[in-house]
């Protein structure tokens, strides 16, 4: 397993981050424990969860009992825990949510606490102030965001600098061979400010899993049967043009398509860690098998070229372009 510095922090994390969105949803406690056990055995020291991932935090609290110190633990806030009269990123809601997360995770602190989405109903200064308060208390080591536009992160950094609050250190964004929109603004901005980039959906929500074929029915039991966005993408001829070329590169390197997708991402110096997930323990295992493998520069360049048109896509999973309002001057 390779390790890398997490942005400007003192955390040296594994290049692969274990994502736990399927814990308690598709993986029961025993299966989740098995996934975590193997991840740690394979050298993973970074786990990402969220309060909105059903009972994932509670599962992790039980699974990590007695070995919490082996893991850098990240979670997220966004549910309205404090009631509808409070914004999702308000002082009241963050306080309520953080205390709940700490209790479920059976820990006195989280290493990375992330705003899952922008909150257009809470002033940014209020959010930054309460996060800084919990950093100073030691309940949060570092603050990050997910699904934010580059300008929203820049505004957060500017306000934090102005008022001496703890700044954000990372962005978690959707990124894969078939969805490269963050390369337009998020990547240059994160590079300028030395923010860590955590990439979720590295297999493109299953598109890069190898199961979808041109002019063939969507496989039974696949995510494409339920996901309307995925179904729309499966009508694009250019998608299958790219998938078929990627399959050839994978075969040439004796890799599966998901393995190739992960190795392409690991070749990107601006990606700190892809977040790997799955609905079965074996989905994770295949990625660990290639964790120390490296694609040739020629293969990376070929994939860059064939997938270049996927840079110019709408920013996924975030409709709130305005973001949080600033405090009144």
Long-range contacts (C-beta under 8 A, 24 or more apart in sequence): 1-42, 1-43, 1-44, 1-288, 1-291, 1-292, 2-266, 2-291, 2-292, 3-45, 4-272, 4-273, 6-46, 6-72, 6-112, 6-142, 6-169, 6-170, 6-196, 6-272, 6-273, 7-169, 7-170, 7-194, 7-195, 7-196, 7-272, 8-169, 8-194, 8-195, 9-141, 9-142, 9-169, 9-196, 11-72, 11-111, 11-112, 11-141, 11-142, 13-45, 13-46, 13-72, 13-272, 13-273, 14-43, 14-44, 14-45, 14-46, 14-273, 15-266, 15-272, 15-273, 15-274, 15-291, 16-44, 16-46, 16-262, 16-273, 16-274, 16-276, 16-287, 16-288, 16-291, 17-44, 17-46, 17-47, 17-48, 17-74, 17-198, 17-273, 17-274, 17-275, 17-276, 18-44, 18-46, 18-47, 18-48, 18-275, 18-276, 18-284, 19-48, 19-200, 19-275, 19-276, 19-277, 20-47, 20-48, 20-49, 20-53, 20-56, 20-59, 20-60, 20-277, 21-49, 21-50, 21-53, 21-56, 21-277, 22-277, 22-278, 22-279, 23-49, 23-53, 23-54, 23-55, 23-56, 23-59, 23-60, 24-53, 24-54, 24-55, 24-56, 24-58, 24-59, 25-53, 25-54, 25-56, 26-279, 27-279, 27-280, 27-281, 29-59, 29-62, 29-63, 31-280, 31-281, 32-59, 32-60, 32-63, 33-62, 33-63, 34-281, 35-278, 35-281, 35-284, 36-60, 36-63, 36-64, 38-281, 38-284, 38-285, 38-288, 39-284, 39-288, 40-67, 40-70, 40-71, 42-288, 42-291, 43-291, 44-288, 45-70, 45-71, 45-72, 46-71, 46-72, 46-74, 46-273, 47-71, 47-72, 47-73, 47-74, 48-74, 48-75, 48-172, 48-198, 48-275, 49-73, 49-74, 49-75, 49-76, 49-105, 50-75, 50-76, 50-78, 50-114, 50-116, 51-75, 51-76, 51-77, 51-78, 51-79, 51-81, 51-97, 51-100, 51-101, 52-76, 52-78, 52-79, 52-116, 57-101, 57-104, 57-105, 58-104, 60-104, 60-105, 61-104, 61-105, 61-106, 61-107, 62-106, 64-105, 64-106, 64-107, 65-106, 68-106, 68-107, 72-111, 72-112, 73-105, 73-107, 73-110, 73-111, 73-112, 74-110, 74-111, 74-112, 74-113, 74-114, 74-144, 74-198, 75-101, 75-105, 75-110, 75-112, 75-113, 75-114, 76-113, 76-114, 76-115, 76-116, 76-146, 77-101, 77-113, 77-114, 77-115, 77-116, 78-115, 78-116, 78-117, 78-119, 87-119, 87-121, 87-122, 88-117, 88-119, 88-121, 88-122, 89-115, 89-118, 89-119, 89-122, 89-126, 89-127, 89-324, 90-119, 90-121, 90-122, 90-126, 90-127, 90-130, 91-126, 91-127, 91-129, 91-130, 94-127, 94-130, 94-131, 94-134, 95-130, 98-134, 98-139, 98-140, 102-139, 108-138, 108-139, 109-138, 109-139, 109-140, 109-141, 110-139, 110-140, 110-141, 111-141, 111-142, 112-141, 112-142, 112-143, 112-144, 112-169, 112-170, 113-140, 113-142, 113-143, 113-144, 114-143, 114-144, 114-145, 114-146, 114-170, 114-172, 115-143, 115-144, 115-145, 115-146, 115-148, 116-146, 116-147, 117-146, 117-147, 117-148, 117-318, 117-320, 118-147, 118-148, 118-152, 118-318, 118-320, 118-322, 118-323, 118-324, 119-324, 120-320, 120-322, 120-323, 120-324, 120-325, 122-324, 123-324, 123-325, 123-326, 123-327, 123-328, 124-155, 124-156, 124-159, 124-323, 124-324, 124-325, 124-326, 124-327, 125-159, 125-163, 125-326, 125-327, 126-327, 127-324, 128-156, 128-159, 128-160, 128-163, 128-165, 129-163, 129-165, 131-165, 131-166, 132-160, 132-165, 132-166, 135-166, 136-166, 142-166, 142-169, 142-170, 143-167, 143-168, 143-169, 144-168, 144-169, 144-170, 144-171, 144-172, 144-196, 144-198, 145-170, 145-171, 145-172, 146-171, 146-172, 146-173, 146-200, 147-172, 147-173, 147-174, 147-317, 147-318, 148-318, 148-323, 149-185, 149-186, 149-315, 149-318, 149-321, 149-323, 150-185, 150-186, 150-188, 150-189, 150-190, 151-185, 151-323, 152-323, 152-324, 153-186, 153-189, 153-190, 153-193, 153-195, 154-189, 154-193, 155-323, 155-326, 157-193, 159-326, 168-195, 169-195, 169-196, 170-195, 170-196, 170-197, 170-198, 170-272, 171-195, 171-196, 171-197, 171-198, 172-197, 172-198, 172-199, 172-200, 172-275, 173-197, 173-198, 173-199, 173-200, 174-199, 174-200, 174-201, 174-316, 174-317, 175-199, 175-200, 175-201, 175-202, 175-265, 175-271, 176-201, 176-202, 176-203, 176-204, 176-207, 176-208, 176-261, 176-265, 177-204, 177-208, 177-242, 177-246, 177-261, 177-264, 177-265, 177-303, 177-307, 177-310, 178-204, 178-207, 178-208, 178-233, 178-239, 178-242, 178-307, 178-310, 179-204, 179-310, 179-313, 179-316, 180-307, 180-308, 180-310, 180-311, 180-313, 181-310, 181-311, 181-312, 181-313, 181-314, 181-315, 181-316, 182-315, 183-311, 184-311, 184-312, 187-270, 190-270, 191-270, 196-272, 196-273, 197-270, 197-271, 197-272, 198-272, 198-273, 198-274, 198-275, 199-265, 199-271, 199-273, 199-274, 199-275, 200-275, 200-277, 202-261, 202-262, 202-265, 202-274, 202-275, 202-276, 203-258, 203-261, 203-262, 204-261, 205-229, 205-230, 206-230, 207-233, 207-234, 207-239, 207-243, 208-243, 208-246, 208-257, 208-258, 208-260, 208-261, 209-257, 209-258, 210-247, 210-256, 210-257, 210-258, 212-243, 213-240, 214-240, 214-243, 214-244, 238-309, 242-306, 242-307, 242-310, 245-306, 246-303, 246-306, 249-299, 249-302, 249-303, 252-299, 253-295, 253-299, 255-290, 256-286, 258-286, 258-287, 259-286, 259-287, 259-289, 259-290, 259-293, 260-295, 260-303, 262-287, 262-290, 263-290, 263-293, 263-294, 263-295, 264-295, 264-299, 264-300, 264-303, 266-294, 266-295, 267-294, 267-295, 267-300
